[in-house]
């Protein structure tokens, strides 16, 4: 019983950091990690461990900026930085997120068709439309606390990739070696995969999402519905809880990453299936290689990841645009009180819907979206670092030396990868 009570306390502690970490493993990430495992086997497992401290540092900084300043990243950019920079970053994030929404929706549609057997193109389109309507209905009409609870429980469905991995006999000695010892392949294809891997793992839209979610959580904690509310300064207890939540969330995210790569490496790579054209191809290949259970778990994981990832993508785009133009914002507000915010959610989701309706290849779109994020990332990482060390924004809650070390290292790595992008593509 004490264990159950501890688990319950941990579950109640989990908030924006956990949901952010889980949503990082949306279908674009699943596609990228599957490609990495299929092309290079276990040799890219090191990246799932290597990126963890950078993810924790960046998300913790982003969340702390929101919790301390009572506004998101775009709001702080608007207040403290040149307008052209704000519009440039906001535009790139919204474009990339919209493409990613459509790609995720297309991947979900393919996965749904495999489970149901509805493989006709017209069925695909109907399923994509139905998914869009369902996601928008949940996002717009359900109260924030209900949406938050759905996100948390949906995140647990990602355990499907852990279960699927354990349905196969694994070479754990080899897996441990490649997790701890980096292996590089000096080829164009390898560096493209590496850029996409880092781009989807350190996804810039998640910086915006967590900062705004911390503001939303703070409003729910401190404000009564229908009353004018002035948020109190962040406390050390709040910030400590934010740090713990973020570390758990990012660790969960990278554990799932580790098992997706391991699953693809132990099946697709081993069978010589190195070039994956679609998540549908990857899932179908798993059935004869790993059995029906692995196939179903992989497929269900794609669907549930999309139900978590798409609202986060649309929501983060809406937060950015709303803060840029000074609109009322937030999932804790009703549609009537934040019409422009929800209009962006609806518009980005419906524009994204064009990808499955037009029958575009989701894996290529998902993969290149990851590369777009990889190019944007160094600019935004430097912005987050500057904000989180700016006493006008953070007061006494600026970064410690270790957070700055990981943040600046992340910037250098992502900047190098961004430069490499222009040479290898």
C-alpha positions as CSV (number, residue, x, y, z in Angstrom):
1,X,0.0,0.0,0.0
2,X,2.8,2.5,0.7
3,X,4.1,2.0,-2.8
4,X,0.6,2.7,-4.2
5,X,0.4,5.9,-2.2
6,X,3.8,7.0,-3.4
7,X,2.8,6.3,-7.0
8,X,-0.4,8.3,-6.5
9,X,1.6,11.3,-5.2
10,X,4.0,11.1,-8.1
11,X,1.0,10.9,-10.5
12,X,-0.5,14.0,-8.9
13,X,2.8,15.8,-9.1
14,X,3.1,15.3,-12.9
15,X,1.9,18.3,-14.9
16,X,3.1,20.3,-17.9
17,X,6.6,18.7,-17.9
18,X,5.3,15.2,-18.1
19,X,2.8,16.0,-20.9
20,X,5.5,17.9,-22.8
21,X,7.8,15.0,-22.6
22,X,5.2,12.5,-23.7
23,X,4.1,14.8,-26.6
24,X,7.7,14.9,-27.8
25,X,7.1,11.3,-28.9
26,X,4.4,12.2,-31.4
27,X,4.3,10.4,-34.9
28,X,7.0,12.6,-36.4
29,X,9.3,11.5,-33.7
30,X,8.2,7.9,-34.0
31,X,8.9,8.1,-37.7
32,X,12.4,9.6,-37.1
33,X,13.4,7.0,-34.5
34,X,12.0,4.1,-36.5
35,X,14.1,5.3,-39.5
36,X,17.2,5.6,-37.2
37,X,16.7,2.1,-36.0
38,X,15.9,0.6,-39.4
39,X,18.9,2.3,-41.1
40,X,21.6,2.0,-38.4
41,X,20.4,-0.6,-35.9
42,X,21.4,-0.2,-32.3
43,X,24.2,2.2,-33.2
44,X,22.0,5.3,-32.7
45,X,20.8,4.3,-29.2
46,X,23.5,6.6,-27.7
47,X,21.6,9.6,-28.9
48,X,18.6,8.8,-26.7
49,X,20.8,9.0,-23.6
50,X,23.0,11.8,-24.9
51,X,20.1,14.3,-25.6
52,X,18.4,13.8,-22.2
53,X,20.3,16.5,-20.1
54,X,19.8,19.0,-22.9
55,X,16.1,18.3,-23.1
56,X,15.8,18.7,-19.3
57,X,17.7,22.0,-19.3
58,X,15.8,23.5,-22.2
59,X,12.3,22.5,-21.0
60,X,13.1,23.5,-17.4
61,X,14.3,26.9,-18.6
62,X,11.2,27.4,-20.7
63,X,8.8,26.3,-17.9
64,X,10.6,28.5,-15.4
65,X,10.3,31.5,-17.7
66,X,6.5,31.0,-17.9
67,X,6.1,30.3,-14.2
68,X,8.2,33.4,-13.1
69,X,7.2,36.0,-15.8
70,X,3.5,34.9,-16.0
71,X,3.7,34.9,-19.8
72,X,4.9,32.6,-22.5
73,X,8.0,32.8,-24.7
74,X,6.3,34.8,-27.4
75,X,5.0,37.3,-24.9
76,X,8.4,37.8,-23.5
77,X,9.9,38.2,-26.9
78,X,7.3,40.9,-27.7
79,X,8.1,42.7,-24.5
80,X,11.9,42.5,-24.4
81,X,13.2,41.9,-27.9
82,X,13.0,43.3,-31.5
83,X,9.6,42.7,-33.2
84,X,11.2,41.4,-36.4
85,X,12.8,38.6,-34.4
86,X,9.6,37.7,-32.7
87,X,7.7,37.6,-36.1
88,X,10.5,35.6,-37.7
89,X,10.5,32.9,-35.0
90,X,6.7,32.8,-34.6
91,X,6.3,32.4,-38.4
92,X,8.7,29.5,-38.6
93,X,7.1,27.7,-35.6
94,X,3.6,28.1,-37.0
95,X,4.5,26.8,-40.5
96,X,6.5,23.9,-39.1
97,X,3.8,23.0,-36.6
98,X,1.0,23.1,-39.3
99,X,3.0,20.7,-41.6
100,X,3.7,18.5,-38.6
101,X,-0.1,18.4,-37.7
102,X,-1.0,17.2,-41.2
103,X,1.9,14.6,-41.3
104,X,0.8,13.3,-37.9
105,X,-2.8,13.0,-39.0
106,X,-1.7,11.1,-42.1
107,X,0.3,8.7,-40.0
108,X,-2.6,8.2,-37.7
109,X,-4.9,7.6,-40.6
110,X,-2.6,4.9,-42.0
111,X,-2.3,3.3,-38.6
112,X,-6.1,3.3,-38.2
113,X,-6.6,1.7,-41.6
114,X,-4.2,-1.1,-40.7
115,X,-6.1,-1.9,-37.5
116,X,-9.6,-1.7,-39.1
117,X,-8.7,-3.0,-42.6
118,X,-10.2,0.1,-44.3
119,X,-7.4,0.7,-46.8
120,X,-9.4,2.5,-49.6
121,X,-8.2,6.1,-50.2
122,X,-11.7,7.5,-49.6
123,X,-11.8,5.7,-46.2
124,X,-8.4,7.3,-45.4
125,X,-9.9,10.7,-46.1
126,X,-13.0,10.1,-44.0
127,X,-10.9,8.8,-41.1
128,X,-8.7,11.9,-41.3
129,X,-11.7,14.2,-41.2
130,X,-13.2,12.2,-38.3
131,X,-9.9,12.4,-36.4
132,X,-9.8,16.2,-37.0
133,X,-13.3,16.8,-35.7
134,X,-12.7,14.6,-32.7
135,X,-9.5,16.3,-31.7
136,X,-11.0,19.8,-32.1
137,X,-14.1,18.8,-30.2
138,X,-12.0,17.6,-27.2
139,X,-9.7,20.6,-27.4
140,X,-12.4,23.3,-27.7
141,X,-15.3,22.0,-25.7
142,X,-13.9,20.0,-22.7
143,X,-12.8,21.9,-19.6
144,X,-9.0,22.3,-19.1
145,X,-8.8,19.9,-16.2
146,X,-10.5,17.2,-18.3
147,X,-8.2,17.8,-21.2
148,X,-5.2,17.7,-18.9
149,X,-6.3,14.4,-17.4
150,X,-6.9,12.9,-20.9
151,X,-3.4,14.0,-22.0
152,X,-1.8,12.4,-18.9
153,X,-3.6,9.0,-19.4
154,X,-3.0,9.1,-23.2
155,X,0.8,9.5,-22.5
156,X,0.8,6.1,-20.7
157,X,-0.2,4.4,-24.0
158,X,3.3,5.0,-25.2
159,X,4.3,2.1,-22.9
160,X,3.1,0.1,-26.0
161,X,6.6,0.5,-27.4
162,X,8.2,-0.9,-24.3
163,X,5.8,-3.9,-24.3
164,X,6.4,-4.5,-28.0
165,X,10.2,-4.5,-27.6
166,X,10.0,-7.2,-24.9
167,X,8.0,-9.5,-27.2
168,X,11.3,-10.0,-29.1
169,X,14.5,-11.7,-27.9
170,X,17.0,-8.8,-27.5
171,X,20.8,-8.7,-27.4
172,X,20.9,-6.6,-24.2
173,X,24.7,-6.7,-24.0
174,X,25.0,-5.1,-27.5
175,X,22.2,-2.7,-26.7
176,X,24.0,-1.5,-23.5
177,X,27.2,-1.1,-25.4
178,X,25.7,1.1,-28.1
179,X,23.7,3.1,-25.5
180,X,26.9,4.1,-23.7
181,X,29.4,4.2,-26.5
182,X,28.6,6.6,-29.5
183,X,29.0,5.1,-33.0
184,X,29.2,7.4,-36.0
185,X,28.8,6.6,-39.7
186,X,30.5,9.3,-41.8
187,X,27.9,9.5,-44.6
188,X,25.4,12.0,-45.9
189,X,22.4,9.8,-44.9
190,X,23.7,9.3,-41.4
191,X,24.0,13.0,-40.8
192,X,20.5,13.7,-42.2
193,X,19.1,11.2,-39.8
194,X,21.1,12.6,-36.9
195,X,19.9,16.2,-37.7
196,X,16.3,14.9,-37.8
197,X,16.8,13.0,-34.6
198,X,18.1,16.0,-32.6
199,X,15.5,18.3,-34.3
200,X,12.6,16.2,-33.2
201,X,14.0,15.5,-29.7
202,X,14.8,19.1,-29.0
203,X,11.6,20.4,-30.7
204,X,11.3,24.2,-30.5
205,X,7.5,24.1,-30.3
206,X,7.7,22.3,-27.0
207,X,9.6,25.3,-25.5
208,X,6.6,27.5,-26.2
209,X,4.1,24.8,-25.1
210,X,5.6,24.2,-21.6
211,X,6.1,27.9,-20.9
212,X,2.4,28.6,-21.6
213,X,1.2,25.5,-19.8
214,X,3.0,26.7,-16.6
215,X,1.2,30.0,-16.9
216,X,-2.1,28.1,-17.3
217,X,-1.5,25.8,-14.3
218,X,-0.6,28.9,-12.2
219,X,-3.8,30.6,-13.2
220,X,-5.9,27.5,-12.2
221,X,-4.0,27.3,-8.9
222,X,-4.4,31.0,-8.0
223,X,-7.5,32.4,-9.8
224,X,-11.2,31.9,-9.3
225,X,-13.4,31.7,-12.4
226,X,-15.0,35.0,-13.3
227,X,-12.7,37.0,-11.0
228,X,-10.0,39.5,-12.0
229,X,-6.8,37.8,-11.1
230,X,-3.2,39.1,-10.5
231,X,-0.8,36.2,-10.4
232,X,1.5,36.1,-7.4
233,X,5.3,35.7,-7.8
234,X,6.6,32.1,-8.3
235,X,7.7,30.4,-5.1
236,X,10.7,28.1,-4.6
237,X,8.3,25.2,-3.9
238,X,6.6,25.8,-7.3
239,X,9.9,25.9,-9.1
240,X,11.1,22.8,-7.3
241,X,8.0,20.9,-8.4
242,X,8.4,22.2,-11.9
243,X,12.0,20.9,-12.0
244,X,10.9,17.4,-10.8
245,X,8.0,17.3,-13.2
246,X,10.2,18.2,-16.1
247,X,12.9,15.7,-15.3
248,X,10.4,12.9,-15.0
249,X,8.7,14.0,-18.3
250,X,11.9,14.2,-20.3
251,X,13.2,10.9,-18.9
252,X,9.9,9.2,-19.8
253,X,10.2,10.7,-23.3
254,X,13.7,9.4,-23.9
255,X,13.0,6.0,-22.5
256,X,10.2,5.6,-25.1
257,X,12.7,6.9,-27.7
258,X,15.2,4.2,-26.6
259,X,12.6,1.4,-27.0
260,X,11.3,2.6,-30.4
261,X,14.9,2.5,-31.8
262,X,15.5,-0.9,-30.2
263,X,12.3,-2.3,-31.6
264,X,13.2,-1.1,-35.1
265,X,16.8,-2.2,-34.9
266,X,16.0,-5.7,-33.6
267,X,13.4,-6.3,-36.4
268,X,13.6,-4.0,-39.5
269,X,17.4,-3.5,-39.4
270,X,18.1,-7.2,-38.7
271,X,15.8,-8.2,-41.6
272,X,17.6,-5.9,-44.0
273,X,14.6,-3.5,-44.3
274,X,16.7,-0.3,-44.1
275,X,14.6,2.1,-46.2
276,X,11.2,2.8,-44.6
277,X,8.9,4.7,-46.9
278,X,5.9,4.9,-44.5
279,X,5.0,4.0,-40.9
280,X,2.5,1.6,-42.5
281,X,5.3,-0.3,-44.1
282,X,7.2,-0.3,-40.8
283,X,4.2,-1.7,-38.9
284,X,3.4,-4.3,-41.6
285,X,7.0,-5.5,-41.6
286,X,6.8,-6.0,-37.9
287,X,4.0,-8.6,-38.1
288,X,6.0,-11.4,-39.7
289,X,9.2,-10.4,-38.0
290,X,8.0,-9.9,-34.4
291,X,4.5,-11.2,-34.3
292,X,1.0,-9.8,-34.3
293,X,1.3,-8.3,-30.8
294,X,4.3,-6.1,-31.7
295,X,2.5,-5.0,-34.9
296,X,-0.6,-4.0,-33.0
297,X,1.3,-2.3,-30.2
298,X,3.4,-0.3,-32.7
299,X,0.2,0.7,-34.6
300,X,-1.8,1.7,-31.5
301,X,1.2,3.7,-30.3
302,X,1.1,5.8,-33.5
303,X,-2.6,6.6,-33.1
304,X,-2.4,7.5,-29.4
305,X,0.7,9.6,-29.9
306,X,-1.1,11.6,-32.6
307,X,-4.1,12.2,-30.2
308,X,-1.6,13.7,-27.8
309,X,0.8,15.4,-30.3
310,X,-1.7,17.2,-32.6
311,X,-3.4,19.3,-29.8
312,X,0.0,20.2,-28.4
313,X,1.2,21.3,-31.9
314,X,-2.0,23.3,-32.6
315,X,-2.0,24.7,-29.1
316,X,1.6,25.9,-29.2
317,X,1.0,27.6,-32.5
318,X,-2.1,29.3,-31.0
319,X,-0.2,30.5,-27.9
320,X,2.5,32.0,-30.1
321,X,0.1,33.9,-32.4
322,X,-2.2,35.0,-29.5
323,X,0.8,36.4,-27.6
324,X,2.1,38.2,-30.7
325,X,-1.2,40.0,-31.3
326,X,-2.2,40.3,-27.7
327,X,-5.3,38.1,-27.9
328,X,-7.0,36.4,-25.0
329,X,-5.5,32.9,-24.9
330,X,-5.6,29.6,-23.1
331,X,-7.2,26.2,-23.0
332,X,-8.6,27.1,-19.6
333,X,-10.8,29.7,-21.3
334,X,-14.0,29.0,-23.1
335,X,-14.3,29.5,-26.8
336,X,-16.4,32.7,-26.3
337,X,-13.6,34.2,-24.2
338,X,-10.7,33.3,-26.5
339,X,-12.2,33.1,-30.0
340,X,-9.0,34.2,-31.8
341,X,-6.9,31.7,-29.9
342,X,-9.2,28.8,-30.8
343,X,-9.5,30.1,-34.4
344,X,-5.7,29.5,-34.7
345,X,-6.1,26.0,-33.3
346,X,-8.9,25.2,-35.8
347,X,-7.1,26.8,-38.8
348,X,-3.8,25.1,-38.2
349,X,-5.5,21.7,-37.7
350,X,-7.7,22.1,-40.9
351,X,-4.7,23.3,-43.0
352,X,-2.7,20.3,-41.7
353,X,-5.7,18.1,-42.8
354,X,-4.8,18.8,-46.4
355,X,-1.7,16.5,-46.2
356,X,-3.8,13.3,-45.7
357,X,-6.5,14.6,-48.0
358,X,-4.0,15.1,-50.8
359,X,-2.3,11.7,-50.1
360,X,1.2,13.1,-49.4
361,X,3.8,10.8,-48.0
362,X,3.7,11.2,-44.2
363,X,7.1,9.8,-43.4
364,X,8.9,12.2,-45.7
365,X,6.8,15.1,-44.4
366,X,7.4,14.0,-40.8
367,X,11.1,13.5,-41.4
368,X,11.7,16.8,-43.1
369,X,9.6,18.6,-40.4
370,X,12.1,17.3,-37.9
371,X,14.9,18.8,-40.0
372,X,13.1,22.1,-40.0
373,X,12.9,22.0,-36.3
374,X,16.6,21.2,-36.2
375,X,17.4,24.4,-38.2
376,X,15.1,26.6,-36.0
377,X,16.3,25.1,-32.7
378,X,19.7,27.0,-32.3
379,X,18.0,30.4,-32.7
380,X,15.3,29.6,-30.2
381,X,17.7,27.9,-27.8
382,X,19.8,31.1,-27.7
383,X,16.6,33.1,-27.1
384,X,15.6,30.9,-24.2
385,X,19.1,31.1,-22.7
386,X,19.1,34.9,-22.9
387,X,15.6,35.1,-21.4
388,X,16.3,32.7,-18.5
389,X,19.5,34.8,-17.6
390,X,17.7,38.1,-18.0
391,X,17.0,39.6,-14.5
392,X,14.3,41.9,-16.0
393,X,12.4,38.7,-16.8
394,X,13.5,36.3,-14.1
395,X,14.5,38.4,-11.1
396,X,16.4,36.2,-8.7
397,X,15.4,33.0,-10.6
398,X,18.0,33.1,-13.3
399,X,19.9,30.0,-14.4
400,X,22.5,28.2,-12.4
401,X,25.9,27.3,-13.9
402,X,24.9,23.7,-14.7
403,X,21.7,24.7,-16.6
404,X,23.7,27.3,-18.5
405,X,26.4,24.7,-19.4
406,X,23.8,22.2,-20.8
407,X,22.0,25.1,-22.5
408,X,25.0,26.5,-24.3
409,X,26.2,23.0,-25.2
410,X,22.8,22.3,-26.8
411,X,23.1,25.5,-28.7
412,X,26.6,24.6,-30.1
413,X,25.5,21.1,-31.1
414,X,22.3,22.3,-32.8
415,X,24.1,25.2,-34.5
416,X,26.7,22.7,-35.9
417,X,23.9,20.4,-37.1
418,X,21.9,23.3,-38.6
419,X,25.0,24.3,-40.6
420,X,25.6,20.7,-41.7
421,X,22.0,20.6,-43.0
422,X,22.9,23.1,-45.8
423,X,25.8,20.9,-46.9
424,X,24.2,17.5,-46.7
425,X,20.7,18.1,-48.1
